[in-house]
Amino acid sequence: MFVSVLSDKIEVREQFCKLFGSPTSSEDISFYNANGRFIVEPTLFPAKVQPLLHSLSVADFIVLIVDQLTPHIGEIIVALDLLHKDKGILVSSLNLPMAGTVLEKYQKTNDINVAKAKVLELKAEQNEEELFALIDKSHSVPEIGHVALGVVKAGKLKKQEAFFLLPDKKEVTVRSVKLNDKDVDEAVVGDRFGIVYKGDLFERGILAPLRNSLEISTSINGRFLKSPFFKDDLNHKIHVYHNYQFVEGNVSDNELRLDKAIAYRKGDRILVVDPSNQKLRIVGAFTSAW
């Protein structure tokens, strides 16, 4: 189970996360192990919007902490709403404008300890879907080989099996799997894993079976829904974000045209982002056609 802790203030997020211990890994996003539940904190947000989006790609549950209604809190709410992230808890004493948003479905409290207790109650639901794992970094370790860290969102990741890293379709063979620095035969939904693998080094990406249900394309048909809070025009290059993929392109009412291919499933909601916008960086969501 992965829990994204969100606030516009870095110190507020860190204070909550440290109720569960120290980060197990930390770069632009940080992971904390909370007795088998993993807290994800968008470390470089709000300076950069990508860490917020990375944390939402991983998240099964949201803890939103609000002590003041600011433009960056508004940006978080817009992203949550466009991605239909409707499972969470809101920690605030404010009367926020929640009508018509996913926040209507959140549990409300002004007590941070209630939020902590809720996180410790959460349990991941296993499924029999094909493997879908997000890889957040890889590097080379002398005398060991190439190592990568990631999270399992669906299915099982088993050692001694070959997979594709998407969207590039690079083949990797998993030589060993570790959970909490212990060797295991497989990682399942809700696990944060480390693998030693045979293959090239890579940036963030999606790990999927060699035979999988994902599409890979630079042209995606579907329907674009612009956020009512985004007031600027879109007559320029934008970015799209989806499951650790962040690429430039253009959007129209019924098509995304991208500079590089991304991997997605039919029916997925893909965020449209204007990262240099000074008012609101989350433009809207594009739903790919079935």
Secondary structure by P-SEA (a helix, b strand, c coil): cbbbbbcccaaaaaaaaaccccccccccbbbbbcccbbbbbcccccccaaaaaaaaaaccbbbbbbccccaaaaaaaaaaaaaccccccccccccccccccccccbbbbccaaaaaaaaaabbbbbbcccbbbbbccccccccccbbbbbccccccccccbbbbcccccbbbbbccccccccccccccccccccccccccccccccccccccccccccccbbbbbcccccccccccbbbbbcccbbbbbcccccbbbbcbbbbbccbbbbbbbccccccccccbbbbbcc
